[in-house]
Amino acid sequence: MDVIQTELPEVLIIEPRRFGDQRGFFLETYQFFRYAEHGIARPFVQDNMSRSAFGVLRGLHLQNPVTQGKLVTALRGKVLDVAVDVRVGSPNFGRHVAVELSEENRRQFWVPRGFAHGFVVLSETADFFYKCDDLYSPKDEISIRWDDPAIGINWGVEKPSLSAKDAAAPLLAEVQNLPVYGQV
């Protein structure tokens, strides 16, 4: 697999090796020891999948104090996936990385603990898959406004479809109980 460093050192783009012929293809989507070599060493304890239509934006979400790291990919379709460093005291606080994930590029995106995560669907539909290194904890969930000007994400969709919770999410500066740099 190829691992691409991003502007945020903890956030990684992973390109699994693909082996194909006229019958189709094979790729290894996860192997503990290979991922551990790149700092993704916690065991995954929960897998999630969502299907969404064009323009659906899910995010920005994180959990604290029960944090989650997420290894995400698009199984079908195309999304713009975003990780935002929201760790109080981080030298990269409020900065983000965006990457296109699709069934064509088969890329994976590592969103570490302490980072907010979101994605928007750029194709007619998309099946999105997450491997999480801790369980979902509704009482620890935090939402941040998807279009916060202080973060400045260009989602590539003019009027995304949002859940009521995401539409009402506060700006990053208004969020309490964010994770602390060096403690997640």
Disulfide bonds with the S-S distance in Angstrom:
none
